[in-house]
Amino acid sequence: MINDPFILLSQLNTKLRDQYASLDDLCDDLDYDREEVEEKLRAAGFEYVPEVNQFK
């Protein structure tokens, strides 16, 4: 997983928009720990919004 939260944000939002219906699908497919992803992005000020399937 990418360490820089802003690059991670860009990568994940692009994949969520283009390839995955949910964060769970993305994490399962890429073998990411969802809690770790959310914690890393939360520390940078971003939260996952399931209604729009993006971090904002």
C-alpha positions in Angstrom: 0.0 0.0 0.0 1.2 3.5 -0.8 2.4 5.4 2.3 1.7 9.0 1.1 -2.0 9.6 2.0 -2.6 12.0 -0.8 -1.3 9.7 -3.5 -3.2 6.8 -1.8 -6.4 9.0 -1.9 -6.0 9.7 -5.6 -5.3 6.0 -6.4 -8.2 4.7 -4.3 -10.8 7.2 -5.5 -9.8 6.5 -9.1 -10.2 2.8 -8.6 -13.4 3.2 -6.7 -14.8 5.3 -9.6 -13.6 3.1 -12.4 -13.4 -0.5 -11.1 -15.0 -1.2 -7.7 -18.6 -0.8 -6.4 -17.4 -0.4 -2.8 -14.4 0.0 -0.5 -14.9 -3.6 0.7 -14.6 -4.9 -2.9 -11.5 -2.9 -3.5 -9.8 -4.0 -0.2 -10.7 -7.6 -0.8 -9.4 -7.6 -4.3 -6.1 -5.7 -3.5 -5.6 -7.5 -0.2 -5.7 -4.2 1.8 -6.8 -3.9 5.4 -9.8 -1.7 5.3 -9.3 -0.4 8.8 -5.7 0.5 8.0 -6.7 2.3 4.8 -9.4 4.3 6.6 -7.1 5.1 9.5 -4.4 6.4 7.2 -6.8 8.6 5.2 -8.7 9.8 8.3 -5.3 11.0 9.7 -5.0 13.2 6.6 -8.6 14.5 7.0 -10.5 12.2 4.6 -13.5 9.9 5.3 -15.0 7.2 3.1 -18.5 8.2 1.9 -20.3 5.0 0.8 -23.2 6.9 -0.9 -20.7 8.3 -3.5 -18.2 5.5 -3.1 -15.3 8.0 -2.6 -13.1 9.4 0.1 -13.8 13.1 0.7 
